[in-house]
């Protein structure tokens, strides 16, 4: 009987897990970067090219920007377009001109683009 009791006592004793030893990290990893690092976020400047469809407003033109988009299901290319109101300070741009416009802070309720350059002049007459 003495042997059985000893065996039961051994089964009741739980083994302790070995203590985890923290691995030493190399010095290069543990060094921290300087606290104050100036991160300059560069603003993405949106520029598009389109045809002037209207210049009847004062210092404002309407630019039609067309783009081709592939249909997700059928694969056919579709022409999609947007009209933007752009600021023309000198009122020198006429209908039919192809211009490049750049996004700008809002100038009025519907106008947040400015004309950066005239790509081609439309036909006069």
C-alpha positions as CSV (number, residue, x, y, z in Angstrom):
1,X,0.0,0.0,0.0
2,X,2.8,2.3,0.6
3,X,3.8,2.3,-3.0
4,X,0.3,3.2,-4.2
5,X,0.1,6.2,-1.9
6,X,3.4,7.5,-3.1
7,X,2.3,7.2,-6.7
8,X,-1.0,9.1,-5.9
9,X,1.0,11.8,-4.2
10,X,3.3,12.2,-7.3
11,X,0.3,12.4,-9.6
12,X,-1.2,15.2,-7.5
13,X,1.9,17.3,-7.7
14,X,1.9,19.6,-10.6
15,X,5.0,20.6,-12.4
16,X,5.9,24.2,-12.6
17,X,6.6,25.7,-16.0
18,X,10.1,27.0,-16.4
19,X,10.4,30.7,-16.1
20,X,10.5,32.5,-19.4
21,X,13.8,34.2,-20.0
22,X,13.5,37.5,-21.9
23,X,15.8,37.4,-24.9
24,X,18.1,40.4,-25.1
25,X,17.5,42.6,-28.1
26,X,20.3,44.1,-30.1
27,X,21.2,47.7,-29.4
28,X,20.1,48.8,-32.9
29,X,16.5,47.8,-32.3
30,X,16.2,49.3,-28.8
31,X,17.5,52.7,-29.8
32,X,14.6,55.1,-30.3
33,X,14.3,57.8,-33.0
34,X,14.6,61.4,-32.0
35,X,11.5,62.6,-30.3
36,X,10.8,65.6,-32.6
37,X,10.9,64.7,-36.2
38,X,9.3,67.1,-38.7
39,X,7.1,65.2,-41.1
40,X,6.1,67.4,-44.0
41,X,3.0,66.1,-45.8
42,X,3.1,67.0,-49.5
43,X,-0.3,68.1,-50.8
44,X,-1.4,66.2,-53.9
45,X,-2.1,68.8,-56.6
46,X,-5.0,67.7,-58.9
47,X,-4.7,69.0,-62.5
48,X,-7.1,68.1,-65.3
49,X,-7.3,69.1,-69.0
50,X,-10.6,69.9,-70.7
51,X,-12.5,71.9,-73.2
52,X,-14.1,75.2,-72.4
53,X,-17.9,75.0,-73.1
54,X,-19.0,78.3,-71.6
55,X,-17.4,81.7,-70.8
56,X,-20.6,83.7,-70.3
57,X,-19.9,84.4,-66.7
58,X,-17.6,87.1,-65.4
59,X,-14.1,85.7,-64.6
60,X,-15.5,82.2,-64.7
61,X,-15.4,79.5,-67.4
62,X,-17.0,76.1,-67.5
63,X,-14.7,73.2,-68.5
64,X,-15.8,69.8,-69.7
65,X,-13.4,67.1,-68.7
66,X,-13.9,63.7,-70.4
67,X,-12.4,60.4,-69.4
68,X,-12.7,56.8,-70.6
69,X,-13.7,54.2,-68.0
70,X,-13.8,50.5,-68.6
71,X,-17.2,48.9,-67.6
72,X,-16.7,46.5,-64.8
73,X,-18.9,43.7,-66.1
74,X,-18.9,44.1,-69.9
75,X,-15.4,45.5,-70.5
76,X,-16.6,48.2,-72.9
77,X,-15.0,51.6,-72.6
78,X,-17.5,54.4,-71.7
79,X,-16.9,58.1,-72.0
80,X,-17.7,59.8,-68.7
81,X,-17.5,63.6,-68.2
82,X,-17.6,66.2,-65.5
83,X,-18.1,70.0,-65.7
84,X,-16.0,72.2,-63.5
85,X,-16.3,76.0,-63.0
86,X,-12.8,77.5,-63.1
87,X,-11.5,81.0,-62.3
88,X,-10.3,83.1,-65.3
89,X,-8.9,86.3,-63.9
90,X,-8.4,88.2,-67.2
91,X,-11.5,86.9,-69.0
92,X,-9.2,86.0,-71.9
93,X,-10.3,82.4,-72.5
94,X,-13.0,81.6,-75.1
95,X,-15.3,78.7,-75.9
96,X,-13.5,75.8,-77.7
97,X,-10.1,76.4,-76.0
98,X,-8.5,73.4,-74.3
99,X,-7.2,74.4,-70.9
100,X,-5.5,72.9,-67.9
101,X,-7.1,73.6,-64.6
102,X,-5.8,73.0,-61.0
103,X,-7.7,72.4,-57.8
104,X,-7.7,75.5,-55.5
105,X,-9.3,76.6,-52.3
106,X,-13.0,77.5,-52.9
107,X,-13.4,80.9,-54.6
108,X,-17.2,80.8,-54.6
109,X,-20.0,78.3,-54.0
110,X,-19.4,76.3,-57.2
111,X,-15.9,77.4,-58.2
112,X,-12.8,75.7,-56.7
113,X,-10.6,75.4,-59.7
114,X,-8.2,77.9,-61.4
115,X,-6.9,78.0,-65.0
116,X,-3.2,77.2,-65.0
117,X,-2.5,77.3,-68.8
118,X,-4.1,77.3,-72.2
119,X,-3.1,74.2,-74.1
120,X,-4.7,75.1,-77.4
121,X,-6.8,77.9,-78.7
122,X,-10.2,77.2,-80.3
123,X,-11.0,78.2,-83.8
124,X,-12.2,81.8,-84.1
125,X,-15.0,82.8,-86.5
